[in-house]
């Protein structure tokens, strides 16, 4: 558990060391952190199941939340790819919308895992993704 | 050494323990990118697996 927190913290710190260049860059980094966080969380879940702290039925339920997150994660990459090809405002709005959805999926995933074993996963994704604004007006292109 | 530096070092050591040195270098490289290309998106796609594969 401590290792997980330390590793997540390190990812956050690394993210904050990076300067903001443009929308695609920031989105890329946000998705990267989201991916690393999920990977770490699922490894933790797998380890907890091996230790007998999570049952097969609970794991199945976790996988449902994980699948929703996994799909939103891939959708965010698809939307970024489209944005990089067309670079218009509509596509940018779509990217932001999908990232917000990704945040919601993460919270649902974390809340469920934490309901089984408290404080296993942070209910919020690391800093970069939380910085995604609700309005596109403040995002530099 | 100030507290922030100590915290960063502890965090980096933790990440190395968790993932190994190559993974940490990969993460730093990814987050230090000044500009990204469509090829970089392949890295994102390969970063995670469906939950049942963990």
N, CA and C atoms of all chains as a GROMACS GRO file, in nm:
protein
  585
    1UNK      N    1   0.083  -0.120   0.000
    1UNK     CA    2   0.000   0.000   0.000
    1UNK      C    3   0.088   0.126   0.000
    2UNK      N    4   0.186   0.123   0.085
    2UNK     CA    5   0.276   0.238   0.095
    2UNK      C    6   0.350   0.259  -0.037
    3UNK      N    7   0.390   0.147  -0.098
    3UNK     CA    8   0.460   0.157  -0.226
    3UNK      C    9   0.372   0.221  -0.332
    4UNK      N   10   0.245   0.181  -0.330
    4UNK     CA   11   0.151   0.234  -0.429
    4UNK      C   12   0.140   0.385  -0.412
    5UNK      N   13   0.125   0.429  -0.288
    5UNK     CA   14   0.111   0.572  -0.262
    5UNK      C   15   0.238   0.646  -0.304
    6UNK      N   16   0.352   0.587  -0.273
    6UNK     CA   17   0.478   0.653  -0.310
    6UNK      C   18   0.491   0.662  -0.461
    7UNK      N   19   0.456   0.554  -0.529
    7UNK     CA   20   0.469   0.554  -0.675
    7UNK      C   21   0.374   0.655  -0.738
    8UNK      N   22   0.251   0.660  -0.686
    8UNK     CA   23   0.155   0.757  -0.739
    8UNK      C   24   0.204   0.899  -0.714
    9UNK      N   25   0.258   0.920  -0.596
    9UNK     CA   26   0.310   1.051  -0.561
    9UNK      C   27   0.422   1.091  -0.657
   10UNK      N   28   0.506   0.994  -0.688
   10UNK     CA   29   0.618   1.026  -0.775
   10UNK      C   30   0.570   1.064  -0.914
   11UNK      N   31   0.465   0.997  -0.960
   11UNK     CA   32   0.410   1.031  -1.091
   11UNK      C   33   0.356   1.174  -1.089
   12UNK      N   34   0.289   1.208  -0.978
   12UNK     CA   35   0.235   1.344  -0.965
   12UNK      C   36   0.349   1.445  -0.968
   13UNK      N   37   0.453   1.415  -0.894
   13UNK     CA   38   0.564   1.509  -0.888
   13UNK      C   39   0.630   1.526  -1.024
   14UNK      N   40   0.650   1.412  -1.091
   14UNK     CA   41   0.709   1.420  -1.224
   14UNK      C   42   0.623   1.505  -1.316
   15UNK      N   43   0.492   1.488  -1.302
   15UNK     CA   44   0.400   1.562  -1.388
   15UNK      C   45   0.410   1.712  -1.362
   16UNK      N   46   0.426   1.748  -1.237
   16UNK     CA   47   0.430   1.890  -1.205
   16UNK      C   48   0.563   1.952  -1.246
   17UNK      N   49   0.662   1.868  -1.273
   17UNK     CA   50   0.790   1.922  -1.319
   17UNK      C   51   0.785   1.962  -1.466
   18UNK      N   52   0.686   1.913  -1.534
   18UNK     CA   53   0.678   1.934  -1.677
   18UNK      C   54   0.608   2.067  -1.707
   19UNK      N   55   0.669   2.145  -1.793
   19UNK     CA   56   0.603   2.271  -1.828
   19UNK      C   57   0.492   2.247  -1.930
   20UNK      N   58   0.394   2.338  -1.932
   20UNK     CA   59   0.281   2.324  -2.023
   20UNK      C   60   0.317   2.380  -2.160
   21UNK      N   61   0.312   2.302  -2.261
   21UNK     CA   62   0.348   2.349  -2.395
   21UNK      C   63   0.225   2.383  -2.477
   22UNK      N   64   0.138   2.288  -2.500
   22UNK     CA   65   0.017   2.314  -2.576
   22UNK      C   66  -0.090   2.212  -2.541
   23UNK      N   67  -0.204   2.226  -2.605
   23UNK     CA   68  -0.317   2.140  -2.569
   23UNK      C   69  -0.287   1.992  -2.593
   24UNK      N   70  -0.233   1.960  -2.710
   24UNK     CA   71  -0.204   1.818  -2.740
   24UNK      C   72  -0.103   1.761  -2.642
   25UNK      N   73   0.000   1.839  -2.612
   25UNK     CA   74   0.101   1.794  -2.518
   25UNK      C   75   0.042   1.768  -2.380
   26UNK      N   76  -0.036   1.865  -2.334
   26UNK     CA   77  -0.096   1.850  -2.201
   26UNK      C   78  -0.191   1.732  -2.196
   27UNK      N   79  -0.265   1.716  -2.302
   27UNK     CA   80  -0.359   1.603  -2.306
   27UNK      C   81  -0.283   1.470  -2.308
   28UNK      N   82  -0.178   1.465  -2.387
   28UNK     CA   83  -0.095   1.344  -2.393
   28UNK      C   84  -0.044   1.308  -2.252
   29UNK      N   85   0.007   1.408  -2.183
   29UNK     CA   86   0.062   1.383  -2.050
   29UNK      C   87  -0.048   1.342  -1.951
   30UNK      N   88  -0.162   1.405  -1.966
   30UNK     CA   89  -0.275   1.370  -1.880
   30UNK      C   90  -0.314   1.224  -1.900
   31UNK      N   91  -0.324   1.185  -2.027
   31UNK     CA   92  -0.363   1.046  -2.057
   31UNK      C   93  -0.254   0.950  -2.009
   32UNK      N   94  -0.130   0.991  -2.026
   32UNK     CA   95  -0.019   0.906  -1.982
   32UNK      C   96  -0.029   0.879  -1.831
   33UNK      N   97  -0.053   0.985  -1.756
   33UNK     CA   98  -0.065   0.970  -1.611
   33UNK      C   99  -0.187   0.885  -1.575
   34UNK      N  100  -0.295   0.907  -1.650
   34UNK     CA  101  -0.416   0.827  -1.626
   34UNK      C  102  -0.388   0.679  -1.651
   35UNK      N  103  -0.310   0.650  -1.754
   35UNK     CA  104  -0.274   0.511  -1.785
   35UNK      C  105  -0.186   0.450  -1.678
   36UNK      N  106  -0.085   0.525  -1.638
   36UNK     CA  107   0.005   0.475  -1.533
   36UNK      C  108  -0.070   0.450  -1.403
   37UNK      N  109  -0.163   0.539  -1.372
   37UNK     CA  110  -0.240   0.525  -1.247
   37UNK      C  111  -0.325   0.398  -1.251
   38UNK      N  112  -0.390   0.376  -1.365
   38UNK     CA  113  -0.474   0.256  -1.380
   38UNK      C  114  -0.388   0.130  -1.373
   39UNK      N  115  -0.275   0.132  -1.443
   39UNK     CA  116  -0.187   0.015  -1.445
   39UNK      C  117  -0.144  -0.021  -1.303
   40UNK      N  118  -0.105   0.080  -1.229
   40UNK     CA  119  -0.062   0.060  -1.091
   40UNK      C  120  -0.178   0.009  -1.005
   41UNK      N  121  -0.295   0.068  -1.025
   41UNK     CA  122  -0.412   0.028  -0.946
   41UNK      C  123  -0.449  -0.118  -0.975
   42UNK      N  124  -0.447  -0.157  -1.103
   42UNK     CA  125  -0.484  -0.294  -1.136
   42UNK      C  126  -0.381  -0.395  -1.087
   43UNK      N  127  -0.254  -0.355  -1.090
   43UNK     CA  128  -0.151  -0.444  -1.034
   43UNK      C  129  -0.176  -0.464  -0.884
   44UNK      N  130  -0.215  -0.356  -0.819
   44UNK     CA  131  -0.244  -0.363  -0.675
   44UNK      C  132  -0.363  -0.454  -0.649
   45UNK      N  133  -0.468  -0.438  -0.729
   45UNK     CA  134  -0.587  -0.522  -0.715
   45UNK      C  135  -0.550  -0.669  -0.734
   46UNK      N  136  -0.471  -0.694  -0.836
   46UNK     CA  137  -0.428  -0.832  -0.864
   46UNK      C  138  -0.350  -0.890  -0.746
   47UNK      N  139  -0.263  -0.809  -0.689
   47UNK     CA  140  -0.183  -0.852  -0.575
   47UNK      C  141  -0.271  -0.880  -0.453
   48UNK      N  142  -0.370  -0.792  -0.432
   48UNK     CA  143  -0.461  -0.810  -0.319
   48UNK      C  144  -0.544  -0.937  -0.335
   49UNK      N  145  -0.580  -0.968  -0.459
   49UNK     CA  146  -0.655  -1.092  -0.484
   49UNK      C  147  -0.568  -1.214  -0.454
   50UNK      N  148  -0.442  -1.206  -0.494
   50UNK     CA  149  -0.349  -1.317  -0.466
   50UNK      C  150  -0.334  -1.338  -0.315
   51UNK      N  151  -0.341  -1.227  -0.241
   51UNK     CA  152  -0.328  -1.235  -0.095
   51UNK      C  153  -0.459  -1.278  -0.028
   52UNK      N  154  -0.563  -1.297  -0.107
   52UNK     CA  155  -0.691  -1.340  -0.052
   52UNK      C  156  -0.775  -1.228   0.007
   53UNK      N  157  -0.734  -1.104  -0.018
   53UNK     CA  158  -0.808  -0.990   0.037
   53UNK      C  159  -0.922  -0.946  -0.054
   54UNK      N  160  -0.921  -0.995  -0.176
   54UNK     CA  161  -1.029  -0.968  -0.270
   54UNK      C  162  -1.078  -1.102  -0.324
   55UNK      N  163  -1.209  -1.124  -0.320
   55UNK     CA  164  -1.264  -1.251  -0.368
   55UNK      C  165  -1.281  -1.246  -0.520
   56UNK      N  166  -1.307  -1.364  -0.577
   56UNK     CA  167  -1.327  -1.372  -0.721
   56UNK      C  168  -1.448  -1.289  -0.765
   57UNK      N  169  -1.553  -1.292  -0.683
   57UNK     CA  170  -1.674  -1.216  -0.717
   57UNK      C  171  -1.645  -1.065  -0.711
   58UNK      N  172  -1.570  -1.026  -0.611
   58UNK     CA  173  -1.534  -0.884  -0.599
   58UNK      C  174  -1.444  -0.842  -0.716
   59UNK      N  175  -1.355  -0.933  -0.752
   59UNK     CA  176  -1.265  -0.902  -0.864
   59UNK      C  177  -1.345  -0.885  -0.993
   60UNK      N  178  -1.446  -0.967  -1.008
   60UNK     CA  179  -1.530  -0.956  -1.128
   60UNK      C  180  -1.596  -0.818  -1.134
   61UNK      N  181  -1.643  -0.773  -1.018
   61UNK     CA  182  -1.706  -0.640  -1.011
   61UNK      C  183  -1.602  -0.530  -1.038
   62UNK      N  184  -1.484  -0.547  -0.983
   62UNK     CA  185  -1.377  -0.449  -1.009
   62UNK      C  186  -1.347  -0.443  -1.158
   63UNK      N  187  -1.346  -0.561  -1.220
   63UNK     CA  188  -1.317  -0.565  -1.364
   63UNK      C  189  -1.421  -0.489  -1.446
   64UNK      N  190  -1.545  -0.486  -1.397
   64UNK     CA  191  -1.648  -0.410  -1.468
   64UNK      C  192  -1.615  -0.261  -1.466
   65UNK      N  193  -1.577  -0.213  -1.347
   65UNK     CA  194  -1.536  -0.072  -1.337
   65UNK      C  195  -1.408  -0.048  -1.419
   66UNK      N  196  -1.318  -0.144  -1.411
   66UNK     CA  197  -1.193  -0.132  -1.485
   66UNK      C  198  -1.215  -0.128  -1.636
   67UNK      N  199  -1.308  -0.209  -1.681
   67UNK     CA  200  -1.339  -0.211  -1.824
   67UNK      C  201  -1.395  -0.077  -1.870
   68UNK      N  202  -1.483  -0.020  -1.788
   68UNK     CA  203  -1.541   0.112  -1.822
   68UNK      C  204  -1.429   0.216  -1.832
   69UNK      N  205  -1.336   0.207  -1.739
   69UNK     CA  206  -1.224   0.302  -1.740
   69UNK      C  207  -1.134   0.277  -1.861
   70UNK      N  208  -1.108   0.151  -1.887
   70UNK     CA  209  -1.022   0.113  -2.000
   70UNK      C  210  -1.080   0.165  -2.132
   71UNK      N  211  -1.211   0.153  -2.144
   71UNK     CA  212  -1.277   0.200  -2.268
   71UNK      C  213  -1.270   0.352  -2.278
   72UNK      N  214  -1.292   0.420  -2.166
   72UNK     CA  215  -1.285   0.567  -2.166
   72UNK      C  216  -1.142   0.613  -2.196
   73UNK      N  217  -1.046   0.537  -2.143
   73UNK     CA  218  -0.905   0.568  -2.168
   73UNK      C  219  -0.874   0.561  -2.317
   74UNK      N  220  -0.918   0.453  -2.380
   74UNK     CA  221  -0.892   0.438  -2.524
   74UNK      C  222  -0.969   0.542  -2.605
   75UNK      N  223  -1.088   0.576  -2.558
   75UNK     CA  224  -1.165   0.680  -2.627
   75UNK      C  225  -1.092   0.814  -2.618
   76UNK      N  226  -1.026   0.838  -2.506
   76UNK     CA  227  -0.953   0.964  -2.492
   76UNK      C  228  -0.836   0.969  -2.590
   77UNK      N  229  -0.771   0.855  -2.612
   77UNK     CA  230  -0.661   0.851  -2.710
   77UNK      C  231  -0.715   0.874  -2.850
   78UNK      N  232  -0.827   0.809  -2.880
   78UNK     CA  233  -0.889   0.827  -3.012
   78UNK      C  234  -0.923   0.974  -3.036
   79UNK      N  235  -0.978   1.037  -2.932
   79UNK     CA  236  -1.020   1.177  -2.949
   79UNK      C  237  -0.898   1.268  -2.965
   80UNK      N  238  -0.790   1.237  -2.893
   80UNK     CA  239  -0.668   1.316  -2.909
   80UNK      C  240  -0.612   1.299  -3.050
   81UNK      N  241  -0.615   1.175  -3.098
   81UNK     CA  242  -0.564   1.149  -3.233
   81UNK      C  243  -0.643   1.230  -3.335
   82UNK      N  244  -0.774   1.230  -3.319
   82UNK     CA  245  -0.858   1.306  -3.411
   82UNK      C  246  -0.826   1.456  -3.401
   83UNK      N  247  -0.810   1.502  -3.278
   83UNK     CA  248  -0.778   1.645  -3.259
   83UNK      C  249  -0.646   1.680  -3.328
   84UNK      N  250  -0.547   1.592  -3.316
   84UNK     CA  251  -0.417   1.621  -3.377
   84UNK      C  252  -0.426   1.625  -3.529
   85UNK      N  253  -0.526   1.557  -3.584
   85UNK     CA  254  -0.542   1.558  -3.730
   85UNK      C  255  -0.617   1.682  -3.777
   86UNK      N  256  -0.720   1.721  -3.702
   86UNK     CA  257  -0.805   1.830  -3.751
   86UNK      C  258  -0.786   1.964  -3.677
   87UNK      N  259  -0.749   1.956  -3.549
   87UNK     CA  260  -0.723   2.074  -3.466
   87UNK      C  261  -0.834   2.180  -3.475
   88UNK      N  262  -0.956   2.140  -3.453
   88UNK     CA  263  -1.064   2.239  -3.447
   88UNK      C  264  -1.127   2.242  -3.307
   89UNK      N  265  -1.207   2.343  -3.284
   89UNK     CA  266  -1.262   2.366  -3.151
   89UNK      C  267  -1.358   2.255  -3.109
   90UNK      N  268  -1.437   2.207  -3.204
   90UNK     CA  269  -1.534   2.102  -3.173
   90UNK      C  270  -1.463   1.976  -3.123
   91UNK      N  271  -1.357   1.941  -3.191
   91UNK     CA  272  -1.282   1.821  -3.152
   91UNK      C  273  -1.212   1.843  -3.018
   92UNK      N  274  -1.165   1.965  -2.998
   92UNK     CA  275  -1.101   1.996  -2.870
   92UNK      C  276  -1.202   1.982  -2.755
   93UNK      N  277  -1.322   2.032  -2.778
   93UNK     CA  278  -1.428   2.019  -2.676
   93UNK      C  279  -1.457   1.872  -2.646
   94UNK      N  280  -1.455   1.792  -2.753
   94UNK     CA  281  -1.482   1.649  -2.738
   94UNK      C  282  -1.372   1.583  -2.652
   95UNK      N  283  -1.249   1.622  -2.678
   95UNK     CA  284  -1.136   1.567  -2.600
   95UNK      C  285  -1.157   1.598  -2.452
   96UNK      N  286  -1.192   1.722  -2.424
   96UNK     CA  287  -1.211   1.764  -2.285
   96UNK      C  288  -1.326   1.688  -2.221
   97UNK      N  289  -1.432   1.673  -2.296
   97UNK     CA  290  -1.549   1.600  -2.246
   97UNK      C  291  -1.513   1.454  -2.212
   98UNK      N  292  -1.435   1.392  -2.299
   98UNK     CA  293  -1.397   1.252  -2.276
   98UNK      C  294  -1.301   1.241  -2.156
   99UNK      N  295  -1.214   1.339  -2.141
   99UNK     CA  296  -1.123   1.337  -2.025
   99UNK      C  297  -1.201   1.351  -1.895
  100UNK      N  298  -1.305   1.431  -1.899
  100UNK     CA  299  -1.388   1.446  -1.779
  100UNK      C  300  -1.462   1.316  -1.749
  101UNK      N  301  -1.505   1.250  -1.856
  101UNK     CA  302  -1.571   1.120  -1.839
  101UNK      C  303  -1.472   1.019  -1.779
  102UNK      N  304  -1.349   1.026  -1.827
  102UNK     CA  305  -1.244   0.937  -1.776
  102UNK      C  306  -1.225   0.957  -1.626
  103UNK      N  307  -1.226   1.084  -1.584
  103UNK     CA  308  -1.214   1.116  -1.441
  103UNK      C  309  -1.327   1.052  -1.361
  104UNK      N  310  -1.448   1.062  -1.417
  104UNK     CA  311  -1.565   1.004  -1.350
  104UNK      C  312  -1.554   0.852  -1.336
  105UNK      N  313  -1.504   0.789  -1.442
  105UNK     CA  314  -1.486   0.642  -1.438
  105UNK      C  315  -1.382   0.604  -1.334
  106UNK      N  316  -1.279   0.685  -1.325
  106UNK     CA  317  -1.174   0.658  -1.226
  106UNK      C  318  -1.233   0.664  -1.085
  107UNK      N  319  -1.310   0.768  -1.060
  107UNK     CA  320  -1.367   0.786  -0.926
  107UNK      C  321  -1.456   0.666  -0.890
  108UNK      N  322  -1.539   0.624  -0.985
  108UNK     CA  323  -1.628   0.509  -0.960
  108UNK      C  324  -1.546   0.383  -0.929
  109UNK      N  325  -1.442   0.364  -1.007
  109UNK     CA  326  -1.351   0.250  -0.990
  109UNK      C  327  -1.286   0.255  -0.851
  110UNK      N  328  -1.232   0.372  -0.816
  110UNK     CA  329  -1.162   0.387  -0.688
  110UNK      C  330  -1.259   0.372  -0.570
  111UNK      N  331  -1.377   0.430  -0.582
  111UNK     CA  332  -1.475   0.422  -0.472
  111UNK      C  333  -1.511   0.275  -0.445
  112UNK      N  334  -1.530   0.198  -0.552
  112UNK     CA  335  -1.565   0.058  -0.531
  112UNK      C  336  -1.449  -0.019  -0.465
  113UNK      N  337  -1.329  -0.002  -0.518
  113UNK     CA  338  -1.214  -0.074  -0.459
  113UNK      C  339  -1.196  -0.032  -0.313
  114UNK      N  340  -1.209   0.096  -0.287
  114UNK     CA  341  -1.193   0.146  -0.149
  114UNK      C  342  -1.304   0.098  -0.056
  115UNK      N  343  -1.421   0.067  -0.115
  115UNK     CA  344  -1.529   0.014  -0.031
  115UNK      C  345  -1.495  -0.128   0.017
  116UNK      N  346  -1.410  -0.195  -0.058
  116UNK     CA  347  -1.367  -0.331  -0.020
  116UNK      C  348  -1.248  -0.322   0.076
  117UNK      N  349  -1.151  -0.242   0.036
  117UNK     CA  350  -1.030  -0.224   0.117
  117UNK      C  351  -1.002  -0.073   0.121
  118UNK      N  352  -1.035  -0.009   0.231
  118UNK     CA  353  -1.022   0.137   0.239
  118UNK      C  354  -0.882   0.188   0.206
  119UNK      N  355  -0.881   0.305   0.142
  119UNK     CA  356  -0.757   0.377   0.111
  119UNK      C  357  -0.661   0.302   0.019
  120UNK      N  358  -0.716   0.216  -0.065
  120UNK     CA  359  -0.629   0.146  -0.160
  120UNK      C  360  -0.593   0.236  -0.277
  121UNK      N  361  -0.693   0.307  -0.328
  121UNK     CA  362  -0.672   0.389  -0.449
  121UNK      C  363  -0.722   0.531  -0.421
  122UNK      N  364  -0.645   0.627  -0.467
  122UNK     CA  365  -0.690   0.766  -0.453
  122UNK      C  366  -0.815   0.787  -0.539
  123UNK      N  367  -0.921   0.848  -0.483
  123UNK     CA  368  -1.043   0.868  -0.562
  123UNK      C  369  -1.028   0.973  -0.670
  124UNK      N  370  -0.919   1.047  -0.666
  124UNK     CA  371  -0.895   1.147  -0.771
  124UNK      C  372  -0.768   1.111  -0.845
  125UNK      N  373  -0.771   1.133  -0.975
  125UNK     CA  374  -0.651   1.110  -1.053
  125UNK      C  375  -0.549   1.219  -1.020
  126UNK      N  376  -0.420   1.192  -1.048
  126UNK     CA  377  -0.317   1.290  -1.019
  126UNK      C  378  -0.342   1.426  -1.085
  127UNK      N  379  -0.267   1.521  -1.036
  127UNK     CA  380  -0.291   1.662  -1.061
  127UNK      C  381  -0.322   1.701  -1.206
  128UNK      N  382  -0.246   1.655  -1.300
  128UNK     CA  383  -0.262   1.700  -1.438
  128UNK      C  384  -0.404   1.682  -1.490
  129UNK      N  385  -0.459   1.564  -1.466
  129UNK     CA  386  -0.592   1.538  -1.521
  129UNK      C  387  -0.698   1.619  -1.448
  130UNK      N  388  -0.676   1.646  -1.320
  130UNK     CA  389  -0.772   1.727  -1.244
  130UNK      C  390  -0.770   1.871  -1.293
  131UNK      N  391  -0.663   1.907  -1.360
  131UNK     CA  392  -0.651   2.044  -1.410
  131UNK      C  393  -0.732   2.069  -1.536
  132UNK      N  394  -0.789   1.962  -1.591
  132UNK     CA  395  -0.867   1.981  -1.713
  132UNK      C  396  -0.986   2.070  -1.680
  133UNK      N  397  -0.994   2.188  -1.742
  133UNK     CA  398  -1.102   2.281  -1.708
  133UNK      C  399  -1.235   2.242  -1.772
  134UNK      N  400  -1.341   2.299  -1.720
  134UNK     CA  401  -1.474   2.271  -1.777
  134UNK      C  402  -1.498   2.359  -1.899
  135UNK      N  403  -1.419   2.464  -1.913
  135UNK     CA  404  -1.433   2.552  -2.029
  135UNK      C  405  -1.306   2.546  -2.111
  136UNK      N  406  -1.320   2.547  -2.242
  136UNK     CA  407  -1.201   2.539  -2.328
  136UNK      C  408  -1.128   2.672  -2.336
  137UNK      N  409  -1.192   2.778  -2.288
  137UNK     CA  410  -1.135   2.911  -2.306
  137UNK      C  411  -1.000   2.930  -2.238
  138UNK      N  412  -0.974   2.853  -2.134
  138UNK     CA  413  -0.848   2.874  -2.062
  138UNK      C  414  -0.739   2.777  -2.106
  139UNK      N  415  -0.770   2.694  -2.202
  139UNK     CA  416  -0.667   2.598  -2.248
  139UNK      C  417  -0.589   2.659  -2.364
  140UNK      N  418  -0.459   2.677  -2.346
  140UNK     CA  419  -0.380   2.729  -2.458
  140UNK      C  420  -0.368   2.625  -2.566
  141UNK      N  421  -0.375   2.667  -2.690
  141UNK     CA  422  -0.361   2.570  -2.798
  141UNK      C  423  -0.213   2.544  -2.823
  142UNK      N  424   1.990   1.978   0.182
  142UNK     CA  425   1.881   1.925   0.100
  142UNK      C  426   1.747   1.967   0.161
  143UNK      N  427   1.662   2.030   0.079
  143UNK     CA  428   1.534   2.075   0.135
  143UNK      C  429   1.430   1.961   0.132
  144UNK      N  430   1.315   1.989   0.195
  144UNK     CA  431   1.213   1.884   0.210
  144UNK      C  432   1.157   1.839   0.074
  145UNK      N  433   1.142   1.933  -0.018
  145UNK     CA  434   1.085   1.898  -0.150
  145UNK      C  435   1.178   1.804  -0.225
  146UNK      N  436   1.310   1.834  -0.218
  146UNK     CA  437   1.407   1.748  -0.286
  146UNK      C  438   1.407   1.608  -0.225
  147UNK      N  439   1.401   1.604  -0.094
  147UNK     CA  440   1.399   1.475  -0.025
  147UNK      C  441   1.274   1.396  -0.067
  148UNK      N  442   1.162   1.467  -0.073
  148UNK     CA  443   1.035   1.402  -0.111
  148UNK      C  444   1.044   1.347  -0.254
  149UNK      N  445   1.106   1.426  -0.343
  149UNK     CA  446   1.119   1.383  -0.482
  149UNK      C  447   1.206   1.258  -0.491
  150UNK      N  448   1.318   1.259  -0.418
  150UNK     CA  449   1.408   1.144  -0.421
  150UNK      C  450   1.338   1.019  -0.367
  151UNK      N  451   1.267   1.036  -0.256
  151UNK     CA  452   1.194   0.922  -0.198
  151UNK      C  453   1.091   0.870  -0.298
  152UNK      N  454   1.022   0.963  -0.365
  152UNK     CA  455   0.921   0.923  -0.462
  152UNK      C  456   0.983   0.849  -0.580
  153UNK      N  457   1.095   0.900  -0.628
  153UNK     CA  458   1.162   0.835  -0.742
  153UNK      C  459   1.212   0.696  -0.704
  154UNK      N  460   1.267   0.684  -0.585
  154UNK     CA  461   1.313   0.552  -0.538
  154UNK      C  462   1.194   0.455  -0.531
  155UNK      N  463   1.081   0.508  -0.481
  155UNK     CA  464   0.961   0.424  -0.473
  155UNK      C  465   0.916   0.377  -0.609
  156UNK      N  466   0.923   0.465  -0.705
  156UNK     CA  467   0.881   0.430  -0.841
  156UNK      C  468   0.976   0.327  -0.903
  157UNK      N  469   1.104   0.345  -0.876
  157UNK     CA  470   1.204   0.248  -0.926
  157UNK      C  471   1.178   0.110  -0.866
  158UNK      N  472   1.146   0.107  -0.735
  158UNK     CA  473   1.117  -0.021  -0.669
  158UNK      C  474   0.994  -0.085  -0.733
  159UNK      N  475   0.894  -0.003  -0.759
  159UNK     CA  476   0.768  -0.054  -0.811
  159UNK      C  477   0.779  -0.100  -0.957
  160UNK      N  478   0.842  -0.020  -1.038
  160UNK     CA  479   0.842  -0.044  -1.182
  160UNK      C  480   0.977  -0.084  -1.241
  161UNK      N  481   1.084  -0.050  -1.175
  161UNK     CA  482   1.217  -0.074  -1.230
  161UNK      C  483   1.266   0.051  -1.302
  162UNK      N  484   1.398   0.056  -1.321
  162UNK     CA  485   1.461   0.174  -1.380
  162UNK      C  486   1.410   0.205  -1.522
  163UNK      N  487   1.402   0.106  -1.612
  163UNK     CA  488   1.358   0.140  -1.748
  163UNK      C  489   1.220   0.205  -1.752
  164UNK      N  490   1.130   0.160  -1.666
  164UNK     CA  491   0.995   0.216  -1.666
  164UNK      C  492   0.997   0.362  -1.618
  165UNK      N  493   1.083   0.388  -1.521
  165UNK     CA  494   1.093   0.526  -1.470
  165UNK      C  495   1.152   0.617  -1.578
  166UNK      N  496   1.254   0.569  -1.646
  166UNK     CA  497   1.314   0.648  -1.754
  166UNK      C  498   1.211   0.674  -1.863
  167UNK      N  499   1.133   0.571  -1.894
  167UNK     CA  500   1.028   0.583  -1.995
  167UNK      C  501   0.925   0.688  -1.954
  168UNK      N  502   0.888   0.687  -1.826
  168UNK     CA  503   0.789   0.785  -1.777
  168UNK      C  504   0.844   0.926  -1.785
  169UNK      N  505   0.968   0.943  -1.745
  169UNK     CA  506   1.029   1.076  -1.752
  169UNK      C  507   1.036   1.124  -1.896
  170UNK      N  508   1.076   1.034  -1.986
  170UNK     CA  509   1.082   1.070  -2.129
  170UNK      C  510   0.946   1.114  -2.180
  171UNK      N  511   0.844   1.037  -2.143
  171UNK     CA  512   0.708   1.066  -2.192
  171UNK      C  513   0.661   1.203  -2.143
  172UNK      N  514   0.690   1.231  -2.018
  172UNK     CA  515   0.640   1.356  -1.959
  172UNK      C  516   0.726   1.477  -1.993
  173UNK      N  517   0.844   1.452  -2.048
  173UNK     CA  518   0.930   1.564  -2.085
  173UNK      C  519   0.916   1.604  -2.230
  174UNK      N  520   0.832   1.533  -2.303
  174UNK     CA  521   0.820   1.561  -2.446
  174UNK      C  522   0.776   1.705  -2.470
  175UNK      N  523   0.844   1.772  -2.562
  175UNK     CA  524   0.804   1.909  -2.597
  175UNK      C  525   0.694   1.908  -2.701
  176UNK      N  526   0.701   1.811  -2.790
  176UNK     CA  527   0.594   1.801  -2.890
  176UNK      C  528   0.566   1.654  -2.914
  177UNK      N  529   0.441   1.624  -2.940
  177UNK     CA  530   0.406   1.483  -2.961
  177UNK      C  531   0.360   1.461  -3.105
  178UNK      N  532   0.373   1.337  -3.147
  178UNK     CA  533   0.330   1.301  -3.282
  178UNK      C  534   0.226   1.189  -3.270
  179UNK      N  535   0.168   1.154  -3.383
  179UNK     CA  536   0.068   1.046  -3.381
  179UNK      C  537   0.134   0.914  -3.338
  180UNK      N  538   0.262   0.900  -3.367
  180UNK     CA  539   0.334   0.779  -3.325
  180UNK      C  540   0.339   0.766  -3.172
  181UNK      N  541   0.346   0.881  -3.105
  181UNK     CA  542   0.351   0.878  -2.959
  181UNK      C  543   0.223   0.820  -2.899
  182UNK      N  544   0.115   0.830  -2.972
  182UNK     CA  545  -0.012   0.777  -2.921
  182UNK      C  546  -0.008   0.625  -2.909
  183UNK      N  547   0.080   0.563  -2.988
  183UNK     CA  548   0.095   0.416  -2.978
  183UNK      C  549   0.147   0.379  -2.839
  184UNK      N  550   0.231   0.467  -2.784
  184UNK     CA  551   0.283   0.443  -2.648
  184UNK      C  552   0.167   0.440  -2.549
  185UNK      N  553   0.076   0.537  -2.566
  185UNK     CA  554  -0.039   0.542  -2.475
  185UNK      C  555  -0.124   0.416  -2.488
  186UNK      N  556  -0.145   0.373  -2.612
  186UNK     CA  557  -0.230   0.255  -2.633
  186UNK      C  558  -0.169   0.129  -2.570
  187UNK      N  559  -0.036   0.124  -2.566
  187UNK     CA  560   0.029   0.005  -2.512
  187UNK      C  561   0.053   0.011  -2.361
  188UNK      N  562   0.011   0.122  -2.302
  188UNK     CA  563   0.042   0.144  -2.160
  188UNK      C  564  -0.039   0.056  -2.066
  189UNK      N  565  -0.163   0.029  -2.105
  189UNK     CA  566  -0.250  -0.048  -2.014
  189UNK      C  567  -0.315  -0.166  -2.085
  190UNK      N  568  -0.366  -0.257  -2.004
  190UNK     CA  569  -0.431  -0.379  -2.055
  190UNK      C  570  -0.574  -0.382  -2.000
  191UNK      N  571  -0.660  -0.461  -2.063
  191UNK     CA  572  -0.794  -0.479  -2.004
  191UNK      C  573  -0.780  -0.539  -1.864
  192UNK      N  574  -0.873  -0.509  -1.775
  192UNK     CA  575  -0.859  -0.550  -1.634
  192UNK      C  576  -0.839  -0.700  -1.613
  193UNK      N  577  -0.904  -0.781  -1.695
  193UNK     CA  578  -0.893  -0.926  -1.675
  193UNK      C  579  -0.753  -0.979  -1.706
  194UNK      N  580  -0.671  -0.898  -1.771
  194UNK     CA  581  -0.535  -0.942  -1.802
  194UNK      C  582  -0.434  -0.910  -1.691
  195UNK      N  583  -0.484  -0.849  -1.584
  195UNK     CA  584  -0.394  -0.822  -1.470
  195UNK      C  585  -0.403  -0.935  -1.369
   0.00000   0.00000   0.00000
